[in-house]
Amino acid sequence: MRRDGQGDGADRRQGPPGLPGLVRSVRSAGPAGLPRHRADPGPARCLAGDTPVLLANGRTRPIAELAVGEEVFGTRGGRFVVTRVRAHWKATRPAYRLTLGDGTQVVASGDHRFLTDEGWRHLTPGRCEDAGERPHLVKGSRLVGTGRFAAPPAHLADYRRGYLWGAVRGGASCDPDVLARLREFGGGRVPRDVDLAEPGAGPGDEWSKGFLAGLFDARGSSAGGELVLSSSDGAVFDAAVRALLRLEVPHVVEVRGVRVVGGPAARLRFLHLIGPVLARGSAVEDVAVPVTPGLEVVSVEWLGTSRALYDITTGTGDFVANGLISHNCPGDGPRD
């Protein structure tokens, strides 16, 4: 995997043209006289504030809400590694929407860079500080990463009932964070087996997400990057298999339990979909960054306006934004 173009400079004539070979989905041409921004060492290459960034604990947080010192995932040597946020930037820039084949979308400035199977590429064409054409995305460019993150579950009634059933029937953990959620969902106390309402026939998606989260907090493991759920209770074990099937989580049944399969993309989708209490960043740490099918560029559209956008500087020089490897904002701090 090449990571060329690290020294690319900022675009001195940024405007809203589409990418060569891409069908622009905006109807109007870019406005004449659109401001052209030159990058300082800080906030030139930015993302929409709601873009989820992968944290070191395996969860996500919108980039606008990140804080200096927080641990996130970056990459080194083609593998996911933990790094720290060294700076946090905000700027107003013309905004573009990148859409990939699997539906992954990111809103960013035109000079933001993403890692492809051919190295770093800016979102839109432009010139570097040496006046050369900067490498940029074209239709069909294959980005590197896991693809879009699953939305976290809402802790509504069905999810709460499912969580209690999975955590208590699975053998409740003594972890204080798990016990705190059990008390929250249980009306102020940790419920017992006899207090649980049976799920009934065909529990829905939200109950299934809560149940898998509860069981995973009680009897789950992520050793060596593998996610495994286990239970000696036949009814709980069968319910886990049914819930995984319902949520279309790839898995295999083994003697030790049920193992989630499919690589880092499937592991992250499972964790984000169910929302367990316990951190499971080890599910991807030191795992090779994948080139996932479906991450081919379909379109880049100018949104017709400038927006408040955000970026961070990390110790590795990159981070994971909605499942894509994103170059960080240049900074003067030391690298990891």
N, C-alpha and C positions, 0 to 999 in steps of 0.2 A: 504494500500500500504506500503510494507516494504522498508526501505532504509538501509539495512544491508551492511556490508563491507566498511563502511566509513573509517575504519582505515587500509585498505589494503596498503601494502607497494609496492615498485617497484619491477619489475622482474629483477633478477640478471643474468638471463641466456637467455635473449630474443633472439630469432631467428625467422625464417619465417615459422614454421610449420602451417598447417591449423588447423581448429577447429575440435574436435572429432564430428563425425556425419555429417560433411559438405564435400561436393564435392569441391575440390580445382580446380579452373579454370585456374591456371597457370600450364604449362606443365613441367617446370623444377623444380627439388627439390631445396631447399634453398642452397646457397653457403656455403661451409665449412668455418669456421672461421669468420662468420659475427659478427661484434662488438656487445658486450653485454653491454647494458647501465644500469647504476644504477641511480635512480632518486635522484637529490638534491631536496631542497625545492621548486625549480623552475620548469624549463621546461622539464618535462619528459613525460607528457600525452598530446598529441597534436593533432591538426586537420589541414587538408589542408587549405592553406591561403584563398581559394575562398569559404570556407564553410559559408553559410549565417547564421548570428546570429540575433535573434529577438530583436529589439530595443524597448524601452519603448513607443515610439510613434506608434508602430504597424508596422513600416517598417523593412527592414533587411539591414545588412551591412556585407561584408566579414570579417571574423575574423582577417585577416591580417591588416585591415584598422581601427580596433577599437582603441580607445584612453583611457588612464586612466582617470577616472572621468565620462565617458559616461554612460548613463543609459540604461540598458538592462532588459529583463525579466529573472528572476530566478523562483524558487518555494519555497514555505514554507507551510507546512501542507497540501501538495497535491494540492495547488492552485498556479496559476501564480501571482507573485508579482514583483514589480519593484525593482531593485537593481543596484549598481554601479560597474563599472570595477575598481578594486583596483590595478591590475598589468597586464602587457601584456608580454607574453613570446614568444620566438622563439628558435627552436632547430632543428637539423638535426636528423631524426630517420628513421628506416625502416618503410615503408608505406604499409598499408593494406586497401583494399576497402571492406566495409560492404554493402551488398545489402539486402533489405527487400522485402517482398512479393508484396508491392504496387509500387515497383520501386525506393523507397527512397534509396539513396546511400550517404555514407560518407567515406572519406579517412582519416585515423587516424593512430596513433602509436598503437602498440599491447597492451600497458598497459593503453590506454585510457578507461574510464569507462562510461557506459550508463545505464540509469535507465530502468529496466524491471519490469514486474508485480510481480517479486519475489525479487526485490531489485537491488542494483548496481552490474554490471557485467563488468569485463575487456573484451576487444575485443578478446584477444587470451589467451591461457593457459600460466601459468608461476608460479613462487613461490613468496610468500610475504616475507617480512623482517624476519618473524618468521619461515621461511622455509616451511610453509604450502602451499598447493596448493591454488592459488587464485581463487575465483569464476569467471567464464568466460562464454561468450555466447556460446551456442550450437545451432544446427539447430532446428528451431521451437521456440526459445526463443522469447517472446513477449515484444517488447520495448514499452515505454510509451511516449506519446506525440501526436502531430497532424499529423506527417508525413511530407513529403517533401514540401517545400515552392514553390509556383508558381513563375515563372520568372517575373520580372517587365516588363511593356510594353515599347517598344521603341517609342519615341515621333516623329513618322514619320507623313507624311501628313494626312493620314486617321485618325489617333489617334487625331491629332490636330483639324481637322474639327469636329470630333465627340465630343471632349471636349467643343469646342465653342458652338455647338448646345445644348448640355446638360446644360452647365452653364448659358448661356444667356436665352434660352427658359425656363429653370427651375426657373429663377429668380436670377440673379447673386448676389453672396455674396459680402458683403463689406469688407471681410477679406483681408488684404493687400497682403498676399501670393497668394490668389486666383486671385486678381486683377492683380498681377504681371504675373501670368501664362496667364491670358486672354490677356494682352498686348503683351507678348512674342509670343503667338500663333496667335494673331490678327494683327501682323505687326506693333506693336508699340502703338496701341490704343485698348480700350475695344470696341468690335463690338456691334452693335445694332441688334435687331431682323431682320430688313430689309437687313442687310449685310450678313446674314447666307445663305449658300447654302443648299438646301433641300437634305436629305440623299439619296433620290431615292429609288428604289425598292431593297430590300434585301441587306442592308449595311453589310459589312464584319466584321470579328472579331476585327480588330484594331479600326474601327470606333465605334463599340459597346463598346469596352473597354474605349475609350476616352469619349463617350457619358455618360456612367454610372459614370465615374470619375467626369465629369463636373456636372452632376445632383446631385451626392452625395455631392460634395463640396457646391452646391447651396442649396439643400433641403434635405440633408441626416442627420441622427442622429444615435448616438450609445449609447444612454442612457441605463444603466443597461446591457450593453453587447449586446444589440440587434441592428442590423443594419437595418435601415428602410429608404426607398426612397419614397418621396411623391411629388405630383404635382397636381394642380387644372386644369392644361391643359390636356385635354383628349388625344391629340396627343402625348404629352410628356409621359404621363402615359403609354399609349399603347406601345410606343417605348421602354420604360424601361422593360416592361414584355417581349417583343420580344428579347431584348438584353440579358436578363438573361437566357432565353430559349436557345438562340444561344450559349452562353458561358457555358451552363450546370451548372448554379448556382442554387442550390435548393432554392425555395422561396414560399411564400404564399401571396395571395392578400387579404388585409384587408381594413377596412374602412379608417384607417389612412394612408395607402400606401401599398407598397410592402416590405415584411420583408424577409431577408435572413435567412434561417433555416439550421439546420444540425450541430450545435455545433461549438466549437472554430476552428476546422479544416476547416469547410466551410467558416466561417467568415474571417479567415486569407487568405484563397485562394482567396476569393472575393476581399479583400483589396489589396493584392499583385498583382493580375491579372489586376486590373484596374488602380492602382496607383494614388489615389486622392492626392491633395495638403495637405489637412488638416489632422493632426495626429488623429489616431483613436485607440490608445493603449487601451482605455477603453473597446474595444470589447472583450478583453480576461483578463483584470486585475481582480484578485480575482475570476476567473472562475476555476473550478476544472480541473486539468490536466487529459485529457482523455486517455484511453487505446483504441486506434483507430484500427479497423480491417485492416489487411494488413501489420501490422508492425512486422510480424514474420520473424526471420532471415532465409534467403535463402542460403547465402554464405558469406564467408570471404576469400578473395584472397590476397596473398602477391603480391605486384606489382613488385618485383624483384629489388628494388632499395631503397635507402634512399632519403628522401626529406626534404626540409625546411618546418617544421610544426609549428603551432602556438597554443597558449592557453592563457586563461585569468584567473585571480583570481577575484571572485565576493564576495559581502557581504553575499549572501545566500549559497555559496558553489557550485552553479551550474548555468547553463544557457541553452538556447534553441538553438540548432545547427541543422539547416535544419529540424526543427520540432521534434527533439529528445531531451530528457532531458539529458544533458551532464554534467558530474562531472567536476568541474573546477580544474585548476592546484593548488596544495597545496600552501598556502601562510601563512605568519606570521601575516597578518593584522587582525583587529577585524571583527567579523561578524555583519550583520545588526541585 
